[in-house]
Amino acid sequence: MSILEDLLTKDPSFQLNSQYKNISKLTNGSFSDIFTAETIGKQTAVIIKAPHKTPNSYAEISKEAIILLKLKELKTVPRVLYLQADSNCEVLVLEKLGVSLETMKQEHNNFSLKTTILLGCQLLTIIEDIHNNGILHRDVKPSNILIGEGLNKNQIYLIDFDIATTFSSNGQKVPETANEFVGTKAFASRNAHKCGQFSRKDDLESLGFTLIYLYQGKLPWTSMKCDLLAMGNVKDQFMKGSFLAEFPKEFQLFFDYLDKMKLDDIPDYQYLRNLFNSMADRFGFNLENWQFEWMEEETGNNLTWIENPEEKKEELDREDEIGSDDSTTENSVQNKVFCLNKTFNQKFFGEIKMKRSFGFMQGFKEAFMKGQAQSQQ
């Protein structure tokens, strides 16, 4: 439970900093409670993330704040609207986007090949931009991919950077191995199941699994009850077997390319995009209008969702296996913030002070305000 939830329990009409009202809990995340709210006066909806009352939760949501500030020039990740860090409450306020691809799939069953191709092209560009900023997402999956609202319904967004990590995008240095599983079991890379060293390749493999899931409707390993290492071996057997034989050949070429990549290789994102463009050409799809199926449905066009009558709806294992929550020195809040400051090597992040575990988002708030002031000059 978060401090914000405590405040709402005592006063359901509580307003955050006299800016946000009608706050209601949406869901409970791995490290934070997620709320929706309205901006006073503007009547616009926002998302509020409030960390659970544990040191590890404060560390993860603060890391997400730093990463989102680093990615603030990208229009395909949520914008940070407000940070509060004081003795009363600590929250991260983000712009509200549309529904997730997971929600869209549950409502409409499988996605068509055209929409899958469009998603693949957009997401490859989003992931490339994130990687070029020195960030590995580490949890690419349908529930972390949102569509825009209104006029932006042809735009895709990648969210949830609380378990993302950094690497040097100038060279080819990647993070040291964490010796723990990070990600979501169904969509994690095979390397993640071995608790191996993460690289850009892992985000791309998770993207591949995501596209297969959206197109086919399921992943064969999600219904299997086995431990992490065994599931990784099962994935490997499927991907090296005949599993992809019934898919367009470009899917096989996608994974063949990833299998040949070395840990520190910089992916050829354009080659991977070209695979999807080639698939579109072979099947006669026009990608120029970027019309997803849900947009065609709204405009009254003929819409065909691919359905498998023999498929029974299965519950996807959504447990986020994100490693240890222990409070050892190596995983302490202080150590994480120190490592983040060292990694980003940016002047205003260096001003962050770690004097107490409660309230340490104050440094991130100051960094945010300075960043906003600099962008307005």
Contacts in CASP RR format, 6 or more apart in sequence:
PFRMAT RR
TARGET T0000
AUTHOR 0000-0000-0000
METHOD contacts of the structure
MODEL  1
MSILEDLLTKDPSFQLNSQYKNISKLTNGSFSDIFTAETIGKQTAVIIKA
PHKTPNSYAEISKEAIILLKLKELKTVPRVLYLQADSNCEVLVLEKLGVS
LETMKQEHNNFSLKTTILLGCQLLTIIEDIHNNGILHRDVKPSNILIGEG
LNKNQIYLIDFDIATTFSSNGQKVPETANEFVGTKAFASRNAHKCGQFSR
KDDLESLGFTLIYLYQGKLPWTSMKCDLLAMGNVKDQFMKGSFLAEFPKE
FQLFFDYLDKMKLDDIPDYQYLRNLFNSMADRFGFNLENWQFEWMEEETG
NNLTWIENPEEKKEELDREDEIGSDDSTTENSVQNKVFCLNKTFNQKFFG
EIKMKRSFGFMQGFKEAFMKGQAQSQQ
1 33 0 8 1.000
1 52 0 8 1.000
1 53 0 8 1.000
2 32 0 8 1.000
2 33 0 8 1.000
2 50 0 8 1.000
2 51 0 8 1.000
2 52 0 8 1.000
2 53 0 8 1.000
3 50 0 8 1.000
3 53 0 8 1.000
3 88 0 8 1.000
3 89 0 8 1.000
3 90 0 8 1.000
4 16 0 8 1.000
4 23 0 8 1.000
4 33 0 8 1.000
4 35 0 8 1.000
4 48 0 8 1.000
4 50 0 8 1.000
4 89 0 8 1.000
4 91 0 8 1.000
5 25 0 8 1.000
5 33 0 8 1.000
5 50 0 8 1.000
7 14 0 8 1.000
7 88 0 8 1.000
7 89 0 8 1.000
8 14 0 8 1.000
8 23 0 8 1.000
8 25 0 8 1.000
13 21 0 8 1.000
14 23 0 8 1.000
15 21 0 8 1.000
15 23 0 8 1.000
15 40 0 8 1.000
16 23 0 8 1.000
16 37 0 8 1.000
16 48 0 8 1.000
16 84 0 8 1.000
16 89 0 8 1.000
16 91 0 8 1.000
16 93 0 8 1.000
17 82 0 8 1.000
17 84 0 8 1.000
18 40 0 8 1.000
19 39 0 8 1.000
19 40 0 8 1.000
19 82 0 8 1.000
20 37 0 8 1.000
20 38 0 8 1.000
20 39 0 8 1.000
20 40 0 8 1.000
20 46 0 8 1.000
20 48 0 8 1.000
20 82 0 8 1.000
20 93 0 8 1.000
21 37 0 8 1.000
21 38 0 8 1.000
21 40 0 8 1.000
22 37 0 8 1.000
22 38 0 8 1.000
23 35 0 8 1.000
23 36 0 8 1.000
23 37 0 8 1.000
23 48 0 8 1.000
24 35 0 8 1.000
24 36 0 8 1.000
24 37 0 8 1.000
25 33 0 8 1.000
25 34 0 8 1.000
25 35 0 8 1.000
26 34 0 8 1.000
26 35 0 8 1.000
26 36 0 8 1.000
26 47 0 8 1.000
27 33 0 8 1.000
27 34 0 8 1.000
28 34 0 8 1.000
29 320 0 8 1.000
30 60 0 8 1.000
30 162 0 8 1.000
30 163 0 8 1.000
30 320 0 8 1.000
30 322 0 8 1.000
31 51 0 8 1.000
31 52 0 8 1.000
31 56 0 8 1.000
31 57 0 8 1.000
31 60 0 8 1.000
31 61 0 8 1.000
31 162 0 8 1.000
32 49 0 8 1.000
32 50 0 8 1.000
32 51 0 8 1.000
32 52 0 8 1.000
32 57 0 8 1.000
32 60 0 8 1.000
32 61 0 8 1.000
32 92 0 8 1.000
32 162 0 8 1.000
33 49 0 8 1.000
33 50 0 8 1.000
33 52 0 8 1.000
34 47 0 8 1.000
34 48 0 8 1.000
34 49 0 8 1.000
35 47 0 8 1.000
35 48 0 8 1.000
35 49 0 8 1.000
35 50 0 8 1.000
36 45 0 8 1.000
36 46 0 8 1.000
36 47 0 8 1.000
36 48 0 8 1.000
36 96 0 8 1.000
37 45 0 8 1.000
37 46 0 8 1.000
37 47 0 8 1.000
37 48 0 8 1.000
37 93 0 8 1.000
38 44 0 8 1.000
38 45 0 8 1.000
38 46 0 8 1.000
39 45 0 8 1.000
39 46 0 8 1.000
44 96 0 8 1.000
45 96 0 8 1.000
46 81 0 8 1.000
46 93 0 8 1.000
46 94 0 8 1.000
46 95 0 8 1.000
46 96 0 8 1.000
47 78 0 8 1.000
47 93 0 8 1.000
47 94 0 8 1.000
47 95 0 8 1.000
47 96 0 8 1.000
47 97 0 8 1.000
48 91 0 8 1.000
48 92 0 8 1.000
48 93 0 8 1.000
48 94 0 8 1.000
49 61 0 8 1.000
49 64 0 8 1.000
49 91 0 8 1.000
49 92 0 8 1.000
49 93 0 8 1.000
49 94 0 8 1.000
50 89 0 8 1.000
50 90 0 8 1.000
50 91 0 8 1.000
50 92 0 8 1.000
51 57 0 8 1.000
51 58 0 8 1.000
51 60 0 8 1.000
51 61 0 8 1.000
51 62 0 8 1.000
51 90 0 8 1.000
54 325 0 8 1.000
55 327 0 8 1.000
55 332 0 8 1.000
55 333 0 8 1.000
55 357 0 8 1.000
56 325 0 8 1.000
56 327 0 8 1.000
56 331 0 8 1.000
56 333 0 8 1.000
58 90 0 8 1.000
58 333 0 8 1.000
58 357 0 8 1.000
58 358 0 8 1.000
58 359 0 8 1.000
58 360 0 8 1.000
58 361 0 8 1.000
59 333 0 8 1.000
59 336 0 8 1.000
59 337 0 8 1.000
60 162 0 8 1.000
60 163 0 8 1.000
61 90 0 8 1.000
61 92 0 8 1.000
61 162 0 8 1.000
61 361 0 8 1.000
62 337 0 8 1.000
62 360 0 8 1.000
62 361 0 8 1.000
62 364 0 8 1.000
63 161 0 8 1.000
63 162 0 8 1.000
63 164 0 8 1.000
63 336 0 8 1.000
63 340 0 8 1.000
64 92 0 8 1.000
64 160 0 8 1.000
64 161 0 8 1.000
64 162 0 8 1.000
64 164 0 8 1.000
65 80 0 8 1.000
65 83 0 8 1.000
65 92 0 8 1.000
65 361 0 8 1.000
65 364 0 8 1.000
65 368 0 8 1.000
66 340 0 8 1.000
66 344 0 8 1.000
66 349 0 8 1.000
66 364 0 8 1.000
66 367 0 8 1.000
67 135 0 8 1.000
67 161 0 8 1.000
67 164 0 8 1.000
67 166 0 8 1.000
68 77 0 8 1.000
68 78 0 8 1.000
68 79 0 8 1.000
68 80 0 8 1.000
68 94 0 8 1.000
68 161 0 8 1.000
69 80 0 8 1.000
69 364 0 8 1.000
69 367 0 8 1.000
69 368 0 8 1.000
69 371 0 8 1.000
70 133 0 8 1.000
70 135 0 8 1.000
70 344 0 8 1.000
71 77 0 8 1.000
71 130 0 8 1.000
71 133 0 8 1.000
71 135 0 8 1.000
71 161 0 8 1.000
72 79 0 8 1.000
72 80 0 8 1.000
72 375 0 8 1.000
74 126 0 8 1.000
74 129 0 8 1.000
74 130 0 8 1.000
74 133 0 8 1.000
75 155 0 8 1.000
76 122 0 8 1.000
76 125 0 8 1.000
76 126 0 8 1.000
76 129 0 8 1.000
76 155 0 8 1.000
76 156 0 8 1.000
76 157 0 8 1.000
76 158 0 8 1.000
77 126 0 8 1.000
77 130 0 8 1.000
77 157 0 8 1.000
77 158 0 8 1.000
77 159 0 8 1.000
77 161 0 8 1.000
78 94 0 8 1.000
78 95 0 8 1.000
78 97 0 8 1.000
78 157 0 8 1.000
78 159 0 8 1.000
79 94 0 8 1.000
79 95 0 8 1.000
80 92 0 8 1.000
80 93 0 8 1.000
80 94 0 8 1.000
80 368 0 8 1.000
81 93 0 8 1.000
81 94 0 8 1.000
81 95 0 8 1.000
82 91 0 8 1.000
82 92 0 8 1.000
82 93 0 8 1.000
83 91 0 8 1.000
83 92 0 8 1.000
83 93 0 8 1.000
83 361 0 8 1.000
83 364 0 8 1.000
83 365 0 8 1.000
83 368 0 8 1.000
84 90 0 8 1.000
84 91 0 8 1.000
84 93 0 8 1.000
84 361 0 8 1.000
84 365 0 8 1.000
85 359 0 8 1.000
85 360 0 8 1.000
85 361 0 8 1.000
85 362 0 8 1.000
85 363 0 8 1.000
85 364 0 8 1.000
85 365 0 8 1.000
86 359 0 8 1.000
86 362 0 8 1.000
87 358 0 8 1.000
87 359 0 8 1.000
90 358 0 8 1.000
90 359 0 8 1.000
90 361 0 8 1.000
92 361 0 8 1.000
96 149 0 8 1.000
97 146 0 8 1.000
97 147 0 8 1.000
97 148 0 8 1.000
97 149 0 8 1.000
97 157 0 8 1.000
97 159 0 8 1.000
98 146 0 8 1.000
98 147 0 8 1.000
98 148 0 8 1.000
98 149 0 8 1.000
99 146 0 8 1.000
99 147 0 8 1.000
100 142 0 8 1.000
100 143 0 8 1.000
100 144 0 8 1.000
100 145 0 8 1.000
100 146 0 8 1.000
100 147 0 8 1.000
101 119 0 8 1.000
101 142 0 8 1.000
101 143 0 8 1.000
101 145 0 8 1.000
101 146 0 8 1.000
101 147 0 8 1.000
101 210 0 8 1.000
101 214 0 8 1.000
102 141 0 8 1.000
102 142 0 8 1.000
102 143 0 8 1.000
102 316 0 8 1.000
103 143 0 8 1.000
104 111 0 8 1.000
104 147 0 8 1.000
104 294 0 8 1.000
105 111 0 8 1.000
105 142 0 8 1.000
105 213 0 8 1.000
105 214 0 8 1.000
105 217 0 8 1.000
108 293 0 8 1.000
108 294 0 8 1.000
108 305 0 8 1.000
109 217 0 8 1.000
109 305 0 8 1.000
109 306 0 8 1.000
109 307 0 8 1.000
109 308 0 8 1.000
110 214 0 8 1.000
110 215 0 8 1.000
110 216 0 8 1.000
110 217 0 8 1.000
110 305 0 8 1.000
110 306 0 8 1.000
110 307 0 8 1.000
110 308 0 8 1.000
111 119 0 8 1.000
111 214 0 8 1.000
111 215 0 8 1.000
111 293 0 8 1.000
111 305 0 8 1.000
111 306 0 8 1.000
112 293 0 8 1.000
112 304 0 8 1.000
112 305 0 8 1.000
112 306 0 8 1.000
113 215 0 8 1.000
113 248 0 8 1.000
113 279 0 8 1.000
113 283 0 8 1.000
113 285 0 8 1.000
113 306 0 8 1.000
114 280 0 8 1.000
114 283 0 8 1.000
114 285 0 8 1.000
114 287 0 8 1.000
114 293 0 8 1.000
115 214 0 8 1.000
115 292 0 8 1.000
115 293 0 8 1.000
116 211 0 8 1.000
116 214 0 8 1.000
116 215 0 8 1.000
117 276 0 8 1.000
117 277 0 8 1.000
117 279 0 8 1.000
117 280 0 8 1.000
117 285 0 8 1.000
117 287 0 8 1.000
118 287 0 8 1.000
118 290 0 8 1.000
118 292 0 8 1.000
119 145 0 8 1.000
119 156 0 8 1.000
119 211 0 8 1.000
119 214 0 8 1.000
119 292 0 8 1.000
120 207 0 8 1.000
120 211 0 8 1.000
120 273 0 8 1.000
120 276 0 8 1.000
121 273 0 8 1.000
121 276 0 8 1.000
121 277 0 8 1.000
121 287 0 8 1.000
122 155 0 8 1.000
122 156 0 8 1.000
123 140 0 8 1.000
123 145 0 8 1.000
123 156 0 8 1.000
123 158 0 8 1.000
123 207 0 8 1.000
123 210 0 8 1.000
123 211 0 8 1.000
124 204 0 8 1.000
124 207 0 8 1.000
124 269 0 8 1.000
124 272 0 8 1.000
124 273 0 8 1.000
124 276 0 8 1.000
125 269 0 8 1.000
125 273 0 8 1.000
126 156 0 8 1.000
126 157 0 8 1.000
126 158 0 8 1.000
127 137 0 8 1.000
127 140 0 8 1.000
127 158 0 8 1.000
127 200 0 8 1.000
127 203 0 8 1.000
127 204 0 8 1.000
127 207 0 8 1.000
127 269 0 8 1.000
128 267 0 8 1.000
128 269 0 8 1.000
130 136 0 8 1.000
130 137 0 8 1.000
130 158 0 8 1.000
130 203 0 8 1.000
131 169 0 8 1.000
131 200 0 8 1.000
131 203 0 8 1.000
131 267 0 8 1.000
132 169 0 8 1.000
133 169 0 8 1.000
134 166 0 8 1.000
134 167 0 8 1.000
134 168 0 8 1.000
134 169 0 8 1.000
135 161 0 8 1.000
135 164 0 8 1.000
135 165 0 8 1.000
135 166 0 8 1.000
135 167 0 8 1.000
136 164 0 8 1.000
136 165 0 8 1.000
136 166 0 8 1.000
136 167 0 8 1.000
136 174 0 8 1.000
136 175 0 8 1.000
136 198 0 8 1.000
136 199 0 8 1.000
136 200 0 8 1.000
136 202 0 8 1.000
136 203 0 8 1.000
137 144 0 8 1.000
137 158 0 8 1.000
137 161 0 8 1.000
137 164 0 8 1.000
137 203 0 8 1.000
138 163 0 8 1.000
138 164 0 8 1.000
138 165 0 8 1.000
138 182 0 8 1.000
138 183 0 8 1.000
138 192 0 8 1.000
138 198 0 8 1.000
138 202 0 8 1.000
138 203 0 8 1.000
139 160 0 8 1.000
139 163 0 8 1.000
139 164 0 8 1.000
139 182 0 8 1.000
139 183 0 8 1.000
139 184 0 8 1.000
139 187 0 8 1.000
139 206 0 8 1.000
139 320 0 8 1.000
140 158 0 8 1.000
140 187 0 8 1.000
140 203 0 8 1.000
140 206 0 8 1.000
140 207 0 8 1.000
140 210 0 8 1.000
141 184 0 8 1.000
141 186 0 8 1.000
141 187 0 8 1.000
141 206 0 8 1.000
141 210 0 8 1.000
142 187 0 8 1.000
142 210 0 8 1.000
142 213 0 8 1.000
142 214 0 8 1.000
143 318 0 8 1.000
144 158 0 8 1.000
144 159 0 8 1.000
144 160 0 8 1.000
145 156 0 8 1.000
145 157 0 8 1.000
145 158 0 8 1.000
145 159 0 8 1.000
145 210 0 8 1.000
146 156 0 8 1.000
146 157 0 8 1.000
146 159 0 8 1.000
147 153 0 8 1.000
147 155 0 8 1.000
147 156 0 8 1.000
147 157 0 8 1.000
147 292 0 8 1.000
147 294 0 8 1.000
148 155 0 8 1.000
148 156 0 8 1.000
148 157 0 8 1.000
153 292 0 8 1.000
153 294 0 8 1.000
153 295 0 8 1.000
153 298 0 8 1.000
154 290 0 8 1.000
154 291 0 8 1.000
154 292 0 8 1.000
154 295 0 8 1.000
163 182 0 8 1.000
163 183 0 8 1.000
163 320 0 8 1.000
163 322 0 8 1.000
165 175 0 8 1.000
165 198 0 8 1.000
166 175 0 8 1.000
166 340 0 8 1.000
166 343 0 8 1.000
166 344 0 8 1.000
167 173 0 8 1.000
167 174 0 8 1.000
167 175 0 8 1.000
167 199 0 8 1.000
172 264 0 8 1.000
172 265 0 8 1.000
172 266 0 8 1.000
173 264 0 8 1.000
174 197 0 8 1.000
174 198 0 8 1.000
174 199 0 8 1.000
174 200 0 8 1.000
174 263 0 8 1.000
174 264 0 8 1.000
175 197 0 8 1.000
175 198 0 8 1.000
176 197 0 8 1.000
177 195 0 8 1.000
177 196 0 8 1.000
177 197 0 8 1.000
177 198 0 8 1.000
178 195 0 8 1.000
178 196 0 8 1.000
178 198 0 8 1.000
178 323 0 8 1.000
179 195 0 8 1.000
179 196 0 8 1.000
180 195 0 8 1.000
180 323 0 8 1.000
180 324 0 8 1.000
181 188 0 8 1.000
181 192 0 8 1.000
181 193 0 8 1.000
181 195 0 8 1.000
181 228 0 8 1.000
181 321 0 8 1.000
181 322 0 8 1.000
181 323 0 8 1.000
182 188 0 8 1.000
182 192 0 8 1.000
182 198 0 8 1.000
182 321 0 8 1.000
182 322 0 8 1.000
182 323 0 8 1.000
183 192 0 8 1.000
183 320 0 8 1.000
183 321 0 8 1.000
183 322 0 8 1.000
184 318 0 8 1.000
184 319 0 8 1.000
184 320 0 8 1.000
184 321 0 8 1.000
185 222 0 8 1.000
185 228 0 8 1.000
185 231 0 8 1.000
185 317 0 8 1.000
185 319 0 8 1.000
185 321 0 8 1.000
186 209 0 8 1.000
186 213 0 8 1.000
186 219 0 8 1.000
186 221 0 8 1.000
186 222 0 8 1.000
186 316 0 8 1.000
186 317 0 8 1.000
186 318 0 8 1.000
187 206 0 8 1.000
187 209 0 8 1.000
187 210 0 8 1.000
187 213 0 8 1.000
187 219 0 8 1.000
188 202 0 8 1.000
188 206 0 8 1.000
188 321 0 8 1.000
189 201 0 8 1.000
189 202 0 8 1.000
189 205 0 8 1.000
189 206 0 8 1.000
190 205 0 8 1.000
190 232 0 8 1.000
190 235 0 8 1.000
190 236 0 8 1.000
190 239 0 8 1.000
191 197 0 8 1.000
191 198 0 8 1.000
191 199 0 8 1.000
191 201 0 8 1.000
191 202 0 8 1.000
191 205 0 8 1.000
192 198 0 8 1.000
192 202 0 8 1.000
193 228 0 8 1.000
193 229 0 8 1.000
193 231 0 8 1.000
193 232 0 8 1.000
193 233 0 8 1.000
193 235 0 8 1.000
194 229 0 8 1.000
194 232 0 8 1.000
197 263 0 8 1.000
199 263 0 8 1.000
199 264 0 8 1.000
199 265 0 8 1.000
200 265 0 8 1.000
200 266 0 8 1.000
200 267 0 8 1.000
201 258 0 8 1.000
201 261 0 8 1.000
201 263 0 8 1.000
201 265 0 8 1.000
201 267 0 8 1.000
204 258 0 8 1.000
204 267 0 8 1.000
204 272 0 8 1.000
205 255 0 8 1.000
205 258 0 8 1.000
208 251 0 8 1.000
208 254 0 8 1.000
208 255 0 8 1.000
209 219 0 8 1.000
211 251 0 8 1.000
212 219 0 8 1.000
212 247 0 8 1.000
212 251 0 8 1.000
213 219 0 8 1.000
215 247 0 8 1.000
215 306 0 8 1.000
216 247 0 8 1.000
217 308 0 8 1.000
217 311 0 8 1.000
218 311 0 8 1.000
218 314 0 8 1.000
218 316 0 8 1.000
220 238 0 8 1.000
220 243 0 8 1.000
221 231 0 8 1.000
221 232 0 8 1.000
221 234 0 8 1.000
221 235 0 8 1.000
221 238 0 8 1.000
222 314 0 8 1.000
222 316 0 8 1.000
222 317 0 8 1.000
223 314 0 8 1.000
224 231 0 8 1.000
224 234 0 8 1.000
226 234 0 8 1.000
228 321 0 8 1.000
239 255 0 8 1.000
244 251 0 8 1.000
244 252 0 8 1.000
244 255 0 8 1.000
245 252 0 8 1.000
248 279 0 8 1.000
248 282 0 8 1.000
248 283 0 8 1.000
250 275 0 8 1.000
250 276 0 8 1.000
250 278 0 8 1.000
250 279 0 8 1.000
253 275 0 8 1.000
254 272 0 8 1.000
254 275 0 8 1.000
257 268 0 8 1.000
257 271 0 8 1.000
257 272 0 8 1.000
261 267 0 8 1.000
277 287 0 8 1.000
280 286 0 8 1.000
280 287 0 8 1.000
293 303 0 8 1.000
293 305 0 8 1.000
296 302 0 8 1.000
296 303 0 8 1.000
297 303 0 8 1.000
324 331 0 8 1.000
329 335 0 8 1.000
333 354 0 8 1.000
333 357 0 8 1.000
333 360 0 8 1.000
334 354 0 8 1.000
337 352 0 8 1.000
337 354 0 8 1.000
337 360 0 8 1.000
338 354 0 8 1.000
340 349 0 8 1.000
341 349 0 8 1.000
341 350 0 8 1.000
341 352 0 8 1.000
348 366 0 8 1.000
348 367 0 8 1.000
348 370 0 8 1.000
348 371 0 8 1.000
349 367 0 8 1.000
351 363 0 8 1.000
351 366 0 8 1.000
351 367 0 8 1.000
352 360 0 8 1.000
352 363 0 8 1.000
352 364 0 8 1.000
352 366 0 8 1.000
352 367 0 8 1.000
353 360 0 8 1.000
353 362 0 8 1.000
353 363 0 8 1.000
354 360 0 8 1.000
END
